[in-house]
Amino acid sequence: MPDADDPRDQLADAVAGWAAAIVSNDAERIGAYMADDWVIVSDTGVSTRDHFLTLVASGDLTHSAMEPVGEPRVRVHGDTALFTARVVNTAHYRGERFDADEWTTDVFMRHDGRWRCVLSHITSAAPD
């Protein structure tokens, strides 16, 4: 049973809420889970929070699925946490569909009792 005072359970709730926000395609809702200086690192480089949220708000970037595969690796170090998981997702970028199977590592910071993501790193998963 989840413990509301356990930082790991709080983080799990934040991660689940963020995934639901991404699939909602609501830029304001997604942004509530990101720190102001959040960035995502991928094979194309580094993208900022503002860039990502602008794409979502414009409708150029949408997600219709965001599902974890297997058990995540979670490490909490005080007010900093590392969340690593394999995630499959379906996105549309400017009308083109992308199905992704990725390893994702998110770095979270807790401030005022709330976890916010400060950095996301994604790497394509090798086929099984």
ChimeraX commands (.cxc) that place a marker at each C-alpha (Angstrom):
marker #1 position 0.00,0.00,0.00 radius 0.5
marker #1 position 1.40,3.45,-0.94 radius 0.5
marker #1 position 2.62,5.65,1.88 radius 0.5
marker #1 position 1.83,9.36,1.36 radius 0.5
marker #1 position 4.91,10.27,3.42 radius 0.5
marker #1 position 7.31,8.00,1.51 radius 0.5
marker #1 position 9.30,10.06,-1.04 radius 0.5
marker #1 position 9.41,7.09,-3.43 radius 0.5
marker #1 position 5.60,6.87,-3.43 radius 0.5
marker #1 position 5.32,10.65,-3.86 radius 0.5
marker #1 position 7.72,10.47,-6.80 radius 0.5
marker #1 position 5.79,7.56,-8.34 radius 0.5
marker #1 position 2.62,9.67,-8.13 radius 0.5
marker #1 position 4.41,12.61,-9.79 radius 0.5
marker #1 position 5.76,10.40,-12.61 radius 0.5
marker #1 position 2.32,8.88,-13.25 radius 0.5
marker #1 position 0.72,12.33,-13.22 radius 0.5
marker #1 position 3.30,13.66,-15.64 radius 0.5
marker #1 position 2.76,10.74,-18.06 radius 0.5
marker #1 position -1.00,11.39,-17.93 radius 0.5
marker #1 position -0.37,15.10,-18.54 radius 0.5
marker #1 position 1.78,14.32,-21.60 radius 0.5
marker #1 position -1.00,12.20,-23.11 radius 0.5
marker #1 position -3.53,14.96,-22.33 radius 0.5
marker #1 position -1.57,17.23,-24.71 radius 0.5
marker #1 position -2.27,20.13,-22.35 radius 0.5
marker #1 position 0.85,22.33,-22.24 radius 0.5
marker #1 position -0.11,23.99,-18.95 radius 0.5
marker #1 position -0.75,20.65,-17.27 radius 0.5
marker #1 position 2.53,19.22,-18.58 radius 0.5
marker #1 position 4.45,22.31,-17.50 radius 0.5
marker #1 position 3.24,21.88,-13.92 radius 0.5
marker #1 position 5.51,18.83,-13.64 radius 0.5
marker #1 position 8.60,20.59,-15.06 radius 0.5
marker #1 position 11.05,22.93,-13.40 radius 0.5
marker #1 position 11.46,26.27,-15.16 radius 0.5
marker #1 position 14.90,25.26,-16.43 radius 0.5
marker #1 position 13.90,21.71,-17.51 radius 0.5
marker #1 position 15.59,20.32,-20.62 radius 0.5
marker #1 position 15.32,17.09,-22.55 radius 0.5
marker #1 position 18.41,15.46,-24.04 radius 0.5
marker #1 position 17.97,13.12,-26.99 radius 0.5
marker #1 position 19.83,12.01,-30.09 radius 0.5
marker #1 position 18.97,15.37,-31.69 radius 0.5
marker #1 position 20.48,17.44,-28.88 radius 0.5
marker #1 position 19.06,19.53,-26.03 radius 0.5
marker #1 position 15.59,21.09,-26.11 radius 0.5
marker #1 position 14.23,23.53,-23.55 radius 0.5
marker #1 position 10.99,23.53,-21.61 radius 0.5
marker #1 position 9.70,26.53,-23.55 radius 0.5
marker #1 position 10.43,24.87,-26.90 radius 0.5
marker #1 position 8.72,21.62,-25.88 radius 0.5
marker #1 position 5.66,23.34,-24.43 radius 0.5
marker #1 position 5.33,25.64,-27.46 radius 0.5
marker #1 position 5.23,22.57,-29.73 radius 0.5
marker #1 position 2.53,21.01,-27.54 radius 0.5
marker #1 position 0.47,24.22,-27.29 radius 0.5
marker #1 position 0.57,24.66,-31.08 radius 0.5
marker #1 position -0.59,21.08,-31.68 radius 0.5
marker #1 position 2.60,20.32,-33.62 radius 0.5
marker #1 position 3.54,17.72,-30.98 radius 0.5
marker #1 position 0.98,15.35,-29.48 radius 0.5
marker #1 position 1.14,12.05,-27.63 radius 0.5
marker #1 position -1.54,9.38,-27.65 radius 0.5
marker #1 position 0.27,6.79,-25.52 radius 0.5
marker #1 position 2.95,6.79,-22.82 radius 0.5
marker #1 position 3.34,3.41,-21.10 radius 0.5
marker #1 position 6.10,2.04,-18.85 radius 0.5
marker #1 position 7.59,-1.37,-19.60 radius 0.5
marker #1 position 8.75,-3.36,-16.57 radius 0.5
marker #1 position 9.79,-2.00,-13.21 radius 0.5
marker #1 position 11.49,1.39,-13.02 radius 0.5
marker #1 position 14.73,2.07,-11.16 radius 0.5
marker #1 position 14.12,4.75,-8.54 radius 0.5
marker #1 position 16.79,6.33,-6.34 radius 0.5
marker #1 position 16.01,9.12,-3.89 radius 0.5
marker #1 position 18.86,11.19,-2.44 radius 0.5
marker #1 position 17.26,13.74,-0.14 radius 0.5
marker #1 position 15.44,16.24,-2.34 radius 0.5
marker #1 position 16.88,14.81,-5.56 radius 0.5
marker #1 position 15.60,11.67,-7.27 radius 0.5
marker #1 position 16.57,9.64,-10.32 radius 0.5
marker #1 position 13.87,7.76,-12.19 radius 0.5
marker #1 position 14.92,5.38,-14.98 radius 0.5
marker #1 position 12.44,3.30,-16.95 radius 0.5
marker #1 position 11.75,1.81,-20.34 radius 0.5
marker #1 position 8.78,3.58,-21.91 radius 0.5
marker #1 position 6.87,2.99,-25.12 radius 0.5
marker #1 position 5.01,5.93,-26.55 radius 0.5
marker #1 position 3.20,7.12,-29.61 radius 0.5
marker #1 position 3.70,10.71,-30.71 radius 0.5
marker #1 position 2.72,12.79,-33.68 radius 0.5
marker #1 position 5.04,15.55,-34.81 radius 0.5
marker #1 position 3.61,17.87,-37.43 radius 0.5
marker #1 position 1.24,15.14,-38.56 radius 0.5
marker #1 position 3.79,12.34,-38.77 radius 0.5
marker #1 position 3.37,9.40,-36.38 radius 0.5
marker #1 position 6.30,8.16,-34.31 radius 0.5
marker #1 position 6.21,4.98,-32.23 radius 0.5
marker #1 position 9.08,4.96,-29.76 radius 0.5
marker #1 position 10.56,2.41,-27.40 radius 0.5
marker #1 position 12.98,4.34,-25.19 radius 0.5
marker #1 position 14.97,4.27,-22.01 radius 0.5
marker #1 position 14.20,7.43,-20.08 radius 0.5
marker #1 position 16.05,8.89,-17.14 radius 0.5
marker #1 position 14.40,11.79,-15.36 radius 0.5
marker #1 position 16.03,13.85,-12.64 radius 0.5
marker #1 position 13.57,15.30,-10.13 radius 0.5
marker #1 position 14.02,17.90,-7.41 radius 0.5
marker #1 position 11.63,18.27,-4.48 radius 0.5
marker #1 position 10.74,21.83,-3.56 radius 0.5
marker #1 position 7.98,22.82,-1.14 radius 0.5
marker #1 position 6.96,19.17,-0.90 radius 0.5
marker #1 position 6.48,18.80,-4.67 radius 0.5
marker #1 position 8.57,16.82,-7.15 radius 0.5
marker #1 position 9.37,18.57,-10.44 radius 0.5
marker #1 position 11.49,17.23,-13.27 radius 0.5
marker #1 position 14.64,19.23,-14.02 radius 0.5
marker #1 position 16.13,17.03,-16.75 radius 0.5
marker #1 position 14.99,14.19,-19.00 radius 0.5
marker #1 position 17.29,12.03,-21.08 radius 0.5
marker #1 position 15.96,9.57,-23.67 radius 0.5
marker #1 position 17.79,6.82,-25.52 radius 0.5
marker #1 position 16.24,4.44,-28.05 radius 0.5
marker #1 position 15.92,0.93,-26.70 radius 0.5
marker #1 position 17.64,-1.83,-28.63 radius 0.5
marker #1 position 15.27,-4.43,-30.06 radius 0.5
marker #1 position 14.88,-7.46,-27.79 radius 0.5
marker link #1:1,2 radius 0.2
marker link #1:2,3 radius 0.2
marker link #1:3,4 radius 0.2
marker link #1:4,5 radius 0.2
marker link #1:5,6 radius 0.2
marker link #1:6,7 radius 0.2
marker link #1:7,8 radius 0.2
marker link #1:8,9 radius 0.2
marker link #1:9,10 radius 0.2
marker link #1:10,11 radius 0.2
marker link #1:11,12 radius 0.2
marker link #1:12,13 radius 0.2
marker link #1:13,14 radius 0.2
marker link #1:14,15 radius 0.2
marker link #1:15,16 radius 0.2
marker link #1:16,17 radius 0.2
marker link #1:17,18 radius 0.2
marker link #1:18,19 radius 0.2
marker link #1:19,20 radius 0.2
marker link #1:20,21 radius 0.2
marker link #1:21,22 radius 0.2
marker link #1:22,23 radius 0.2
marker link #1:23,24 radius 0.2
marker link #1:24,25 radius 0.2
marker link #1:25,26 radius 0.2
marker link #1:26,27 radius 0.2
marker link #1:27,28 radius 0.2
marker link #1:28,29 radius 0.2
marker link #1:29,30 radius 0.2
marker link #1:30,31 radius 0.2
marker link #1:31,32 radius 0.2
marker link #1:32,33 radius 0.2
marker link #1:33,34 radius 0.2
marker link #1:34,35 radius 0.2
marker link #1:35,36 radius 0.2
marker link #1:36,37 radius 0.2
marker link #1:37,38 radius 0.2
marker link #1:38,39 radius 0.2
marker link #1:39,40 radius 0.2
marker link #1:40,41 radius 0.2
marker link #1:41,42 radius 0.2
marker link #1:42,43 radius 0.2
marker link #1:43,44 radius 0.2
marker link #1:44,45 radius 0.2
marker link #1:45,46 radius 0.2
marker link #1:46,47 radius 0.2
marker link #1:47,48 radius 0.2
marker link #1:48,49 radius 0.2
marker link #1:49,50 radius 0.2
marker link #1:50,51 radius 0.2
marker link #1:51,52 radius 0.2
marker link #1:52,53 radius 0.2
marker link #1:53,54 radius 0.2
marker link #1:54,55 radius 0.2
marker link #1:55,56 radius 0.2
marker link #1:56,57 radius 0.2
marker link #1:57,58 radius 0.2
marker link #1:58,59 radius 0.2
marker link #1:59,60 radius 0.2
marker link #1:60,61 radius 0.2
marker link #1:61,62 radius 0.2
marker link #1:62,63 radius 0.2
marker link #1:63,64 radius 0.2
marker link #1:64,65 radius 0.2
marker link #1:65,66 radius 0.2
marker link #1:66,67 radius 0.2
marker link #1:67,68 radius 0.2
marker link #1:68,69 radius 0.2
marker link #1:69,70 radius 0.2
marker link #1:70,71 radius 0.2
marker link #1:71,72 radius 0.2
marker link #1:72,73 radius 0.2
marker link #1:73,74 radius 0.2
marker link #1:74,75 radius 0.2
marker link #1:75,76 radius 0.2
marker link #1:76,77 radius 0.2
marker link #1:77,78 radius 0.2
marker link #1:78,79 radius 0.2
marker link #1:79,80 radius 0.2
marker link #1:80,81 radius 0.2
marker link #1:81,82 radius 0.2
marker link #1:82,83 radius 0.2
marker link #1:83,84 radius 0.2
marker link #1:84,85 radius 0.2
marker link #1:85,86 radius 0.2
marker link #1:86,87 radius 0.2
marker link #1:87,88 radius 0.2
marker link #1:88,89 radius 0.2
marker link #1:89,90 radius 0.2
marker link #1:90,91 radius 0.2
marker link #1:91,92 radius 0.2
marker link #1:92,93 radius 0.2
marker link #1:93,94 radius 0.2
marker link #1:94,95 radius 0.2
marker link #1:95,96 radius 0.2
marker link #1:96,97 radius 0.2
marker link #1:97,98 radius 0.2
marker link #1:98,99 radius 0.2
marker link #1:99,100 radius 0.2
marker link #1:100,101 radius 0.2
marker link #1:101,102 radius 0.2
marker link #1:102,103 radius 0.2
marker link #1:103,104 radius 0.2
marker link #1:104,105 radius 0.2
marker link #1:105,106 radius 0.2
marker link #1:106,107 radius 0.2
marker link #1:107,108 radius 0.2
marker link #1:108,109 radius 0.2
marker link #1:109,110 radius 0.2
marker link #1:110,111 radius 0.2
marker link #1:111,112 radius 0.2
marker link #1:112,113 radius 0.2
marker link #1:113,114 radius 0.2
marker link #1:114,115 radius 0.2
marker link #1:115,116 radius 0.2
marker link #1:116,117 radius 0.2
marker link #1:117,118 radius 0.2
marker link #1:118,119 radius 0.2
marker link #1:119,120 radius 0.2
marker link #1:120,121 radius 0.2
marker link #1:121,122 radius 0.2
marker link #1:122,123 radius 0.2
marker link #1:123,124 radius 0.2
marker link #1:124,125 radius 0.2
marker link #1:125,126 radius 0.2
marker link #1:126,127 radius 0.2
marker link #1:127,128 radius 0.2
view
